[in-house]
Amino acid sequence: MQIREVAESAGLPAKTIRYYEEIGLVRPDRRENGYRDYSDTDIHRLRFLQRARGLGFSIEDCRALLSLYDEKERESADVRAIAEAHLKEIDRKINELKSLRGTLAHLVHACHGDSRPDCPILKDLAGDAS
């Protein structure tokens, strides 16, 4: 199967598929003319990657998850450890965003938003605490 068909089937841009090939996440066969020839297994791996990336897993996490997926003697504890670490990172980002939101909400509330030049938002961004 050619990359155009694979991209449509996997729901990924051809550029992303080429990148995944470049970093070794998929390894399509090459025809004599140099064109890539994707198998059903390649499409399955690309769909796996699309779902994993959609959940925010890093490329390295995806590499590890694919490796575990391919390993028939894997332990689900290894998969869970990767997912738990990612979940902790998501929680950390959520907390960071909540803090950012609180700070920005405070600044927006403090700004009169009128025709005067005085603006607490700009003062804060400039580091002017006065």
Order of alpha helices (4+ residues) and beta strands (2+ residues): alpha-alpha-beta-beta-alpha-alpha-alpha-alpha
